[in-house]
Amino acid sequence: MTTTYSGPARLILVDGACISGMASLSTNQRGGLNGWGGTFRPDEITTELRNAAQGLQLELPYDRVGTVTVTGMRKLLATQVLMSLAGLGPAPF
């Protein structure tokens, strides 16, 4: 089983809108709990994306999908943000 993924992904918002971007994800196995998370850098920034928090899905290539929650967002450049994600359930990679 792969413990990391870095590459293209789509964030699916609650209203069904899809935002393409790049994800960098990994699993963490501390204290016997399996979890996963990482970052997502969207190609575009929308108001809906800025307000997104829960009930989101992250779709990776080959129709692999995982549920995520946004735990933080920070500006990288004037036109880019980096979102911190926490995965829920099994990792899609």
Sequence and secondary structure as in RCSB ss.txt:
>XXXX:A:sequence
MTTTYSGPARLILVDGACISGMASLSTNQRGGLNGWGGTFRPDEITTELRNAAQGLQLELPYDRVGTVTVTGMRK
LLATQVLMSLAGLGPAPF
>XXXX:A:secstr
   EEEEEEEEE TTS EEEEEEEEEEE  TT  EEEEEEEESS  HHHHH  SSEEEEETTTEEEEEEEEEEEE
EETTEEEEEEEEESS   
